[in-house]
Amino acid sequence: MDRNLALELVRVTESAAVASARWVGRGDNNAANKAAVEHMRDCFNSIDFSGKIVIGEGERDEAPMLYIGEKVGKGNGLEIDLAVDPLEGTTITAKGGQNALSVIAAGPKGSLLNAPDCYMDKIAVGKKAKGKVSLENSVEENVSAVARALGKEESEVTVVILERDRHKELVEKVRKTGARIRLISDGDVSGAISTCLEDSGIDLLLGIGGAPEGVIAAAAIKCLEGEFQGKLAFRNEGERKRAREMGASEGILKLDELVKGETMFAATGVTDGTMLEGVRFKPDTIETHSIVMRSKTRTTRFVKGLHNDKYVHSV
């Protein structure tokens, strides 16, 4: 894929991030998400490519979502599969919390897992612990393996987990190993990616979150040479049937099954977080902070954008 596409993707996440950032702290999840979706769609449709949403946040009748199967772009040029989360952290944004992002993963046609909007059981680690963990292993085995790989005591390992009732047993198991836990209210894409960033203080991600976020995180982690595994977790038989119709495996999905071949990842901060700064509204400009990665070159770039408020819809 052309490197110029990576910069186009940043332009898309910038637009969605700025639109949703106007709703930070206003307590309206839906309005923040709607703004991000509409701006992401409009920006996609200005690009010379044939894009298809293969991982989105809903089906066709669930507007204003960028739905699974939706075609975006001008309809010419490269055929690209897209996994999107226009606003990863809607609740975070509404409450004015940390780590809200606008994110996109992209790859050639057929490269990204095509799965319904359901849950996924996940595990993620950075490069040093790659090949040492598995969803087939117990919590204790995974924490111990990460500790050995990083040259730490188990008590020095930090595990990031979504703070959900479904994770009470998981939290208890992790704490029994002596490891530290960082509970997050939302946003497990940034949580997964943080396992690959040495300065983040995060060593391991565990738990169940959204499948769309899982594929997006997998794309980023592939660029960073870490490891990610996922297993679809169905809430009902309808989701299971939909997954079968789409050809998605019900077993453990490893990184190269979630993201085949070359991939790109782009994200822009909506609110301040461990990886990116949030949108800054200044008297004459709007400032954004983004990250863009390519698996082909293992390149990671941080992009600081200064935008004229008058033209921000086409950033």
ABEGO torsion letter per residue (X at the ends): XBAAAAAAAAAAAAAAAAAAAAABGAGBAAAAAAAAAAAAAAAAAABBBBBBBABBBEBAAAOABBBBGBBBEAGBEBBBBBBBBABBGAAAAAAGBBGBBBBBBBBBBGABBBBBBBBBBBBBBBAAABGABBAABBAAAAAAAAAAAAGBBAAABBBBBBBBAAAAAAAAAAAAAGBBBBBBABGAAAAAAAAABAAAGBABBBEBBBAAAAAAAAAAAAAAGBBBBBBBBBABAAAAAAAAAAGBBABBBBAAAABBEBBBBBBBBABBBAABBBBBBBAABBBBBBBBBBAAAGBBBBBBBBBBAAAAAAX
